[in-house]
Amino acid sequence: MSLGAHLFLALLEGTVGALVLALTALGLSLVFGVMRIVNVAHGAFFMLGAIVTWYVSTLLGSFLLALVVAPLVVAAVAVVADRLVLRPIGYEPESTIVATIGLLYILEQVVLMVYGPYARPVTAPIYFRVDFPWFGYSGYKLIVGVIAAILLVATWIALARTKLGLYMRATQQDPEIAQAFAVPVGRVYTTAFGAGAGLAAVAGALIVPIQQAHYLMGLDALLLSFVVVILGGLGSLRGTLVAAFVVGLSDGAVSVLFSPTLAKIVATLLVGLVLAVRGRGLFGEEIA
Amino acid sequence: MSQDGAATISRRRFLQAGATAALGAHLPGPWVGRAAAQAEGPLRLGFQVHRTGIGAVYGRWYERATTAAVKLINEKGGIGGRPVEIVAEDDGTDPKRGAEVVEKLAVQHKVDFIFGTLFSHVVIASAPRAGELKIPYIVVSEGYHVASGRLNRYVFQPGITDVRAQVTAVAPWILKNLGKKVTLIFPDYAFGHDHRDFFSRVATAQGGTIRALLPIPPTETSFTKYFPRVPADTEVLYHVMVGPGVLTFVKEMGEHFGARRPQIFGFIDSLEGVDLASAGLEFLEGTYFWEAFPRYAAATMPQHVRFYRERVGVNANGASVNDPRDVSTFSHMFGCWETLFVIKRAVEQSGYKKPGAAAYRAFIETLEGFQSFPEGTEHPQGPKRFVGRLHQVFGQQVVSKVEKRRLTVIHRTAIEDSMYAPEADYTKQPL
């Protein structure tokens, strides 16, 4: 394969990867931005989305239905977790980290008990192979990229143009003043947590036909989401998007041209560098 | 004052009496019980199993094969007249936890032997602890680490052949039938390194060339980015992968190469626990796999293979009889079954009764003295030759071709094809 073909493959891999990563990381960023908590169980919601997708598309035979049901089910689980676990501990930053680690283990082990240790495939609704002159590429992956992009735009519009989005942005800027202006902060917290989980679940659902549903698949998603969110600036949605593309494209390019292990090293170094030089991330706001 | 003193003394006495009673009631109880039980009671086998972590699919089937074998052994009167009891402990497919599990089984559960570990990095981390505790540790791992001599005299692998032997047996077939320019894709840890080292060695010695070596980190989930590194003039793509990403790996390999694919030879590890009829695996039609034990039932299979499949609960496609989607790790799990029958033979011949230096010496020396195991109910995969100085068993290997989304056996090697010059001699190590 020539250098041009290598670059083209790197670009394809990088873009699709970046879009899915942006969707997952956006959920984490939203939860941190609005609620000021670090949700370690975010990867578990991603995994749960994939598992629910497997169940729905295997039992009911429709992947598209699963794509709708999975985020709803996972958001419901997140809302219950918010009411039963996070609210009683008052969203204390330290306690929340421990509580969400607990949640992560509970979700993983429940899936292991019910669903088992298998990596189970789901058939893609549309499957074709795009045959470029130098190599072939999964057509479904391209579609995943497009759907992820549409969902990202939809989330953006929801945050910028709707009343709920306004409430969320207000709560993010100052919960106390927002409350004084009759923003139902408690309900906004619950909604943000549910929506964050839902975004992770959609990403998980989209990825199943490529990667299979497996109870440990959330770990990778969690780590990369953290990398992206730290790089972009905690709580900054624009930063999350930019960082997802920086990580996704550099990962694609370095993996294809050099080695995938080097790509992971570069991503980690990048985070270290950003933290050292600009602690609040590329687009992060100063936290008072 | 005196009243106070009396009160103190009486309280102290009360506590002492209570403590003595508690000690008397509880501490000696189980000890006495266990000592008596070990002479006459069940033979307790510690089973180090990958119930969670990346080895969980293998672990689940290792457990099923073990349960089936123990049930059969107990139906036929147990080992040396004693019933067998399995004490299973999950190690999370984690090397650090593996060593702790060995310790827990030996010290806390006081089992007679420990067996069943699969993943090579866990074996390598756990085996030294078994050596220190001086308890026989009988692995079902495939890695070359046992036969290489880098472990210790307490570690055996009598139920499954090692990677070096497998590769030595099938490499000539690959070079003769598929091509001489080979690119290897393998997991980047001990098990994969055995493939890299020994396939490269055998292939170059027989006129083949290794075009590229592509190590893949064991936790990788996306593989498309590795395939551009396969040189265009590769004639044979040799792949072996493990872990939950295997189906993605094989699917993405198909997407990348399509009809322009080179000849593909895989180790079935790349698709253990995965249905060959899964969507996206169409391109595997006409490719080849190494198997230890054919997954798909054939009309010609002998009675003891039928019996084994029935007892473990496997249907004609190598999946669970209860759930056709639950595909077994057929080329590996027989190792647990066969290992248990080797333990049975060694215990009965050595007269082993309970843990102790002399009893373990007799057990180990008996095991080292074994030379062959005949094919049959106890060794359904085929006849075996055991090399005592290597602590390693040798057997037949199978090459299968994917035809109509099933594997059909097209070549079976002889035991001699897999034998290599031994490098180690454990029998010279002190006990």
Boltz contact constraints between the chains, C-beta under 6 A:
constraints:
  - contact:
      token1: [A, 1]
      token2: [B, 228]
      max_distance: 6.0
  - contact:
      token1: [A, 6]
      token2: [B, 228]
      max_distance: 6.0
  - contact:
      token1: [A, 9]
      token2: [B, 228]
      max_distance: 6.0
  - contact:
      token1: [A, 13]
      token2: [B, 224]
      max_distance: 6.0
  - contact:
      token1: [A, 13]
      token2: [B, 225]
      max_distance: 6.0
  - contact:
      token1: [A, 117]
      token2: [B, 56]
      max_distance: 6.0
  - contact:
      token1: [A, 117]
      token2: [B, 57]
      max_distance: 6.0
  - contact:
      token1: [A, 117]
      token2: [B, 60]
      max_distance: 6.0
  - contact:
      token1: [A, 118]
      token2: [B, 57]
      max_distance: 6.0
  - contact:
      token1: [A, 119]
      token2: [B, 244]
      max_distance: 6.0
  - contact:
      token1: [A, 121]
      token2: [B, 247]
      max_distance: 6.0
  - contact:
      token1: [A, 121]
      token2: [B, 278]
      max_distance: 6.0
  - contact:
      token1: [A, 123]
      token2: [B, 279]
      max_distance: 6.0
  - contact:
      token1: [A, 129]
      token2: [B, 255]
      max_distance: 6.0
  - contact:
      token1: [A, 135]
      token2: [B, 256]
      max_distance: 6.0
  - contact:
      token1: [A, 136]
      token2: [B, 255]
      max_distance: 6.0
  - contact:
      token1: [A, 136]
      token2: [B, 256]
      max_distance: 6.0
  - contact:
      token1: [A, 136]
      token2: [B, 258]
      max_distance: 6.0
  - contact:
      token1: [A, 138]
      token2: [B, 255]
      max_distance: 6.0
  - contact:
      token1: [A, 211]
      token2: [B, 221]
      max_distance: 6.0
  - contact:
      token1: [A, 211]
      token2: [B, 248]
      max_distance: 6.0
  - contact:
      token1: [A, 212]
      token2: [B, 247]
      max_distance: 6.0
  - contact:
      token1: [A, 214]
      token2: [B, 244]
      max_distance: 6.0
  - contact:
      token1: [A, 220]
      token2: [B, 221]
      max_distance: 6.0
  - contact:
      token1: [A, 255]
      token2: [B, 225]
      max_distance: 6.0
  - contact:
      token1: [A, 256]
      token2: [B, 225]
      max_distance: 6.0
  - contact:
      token1: [A, 256]
      token2: [B, 228]
      max_distance: 6.0
  - contact:
      token1: [A, 260]
      token2: [B, 225]
      max_distance: 6.0
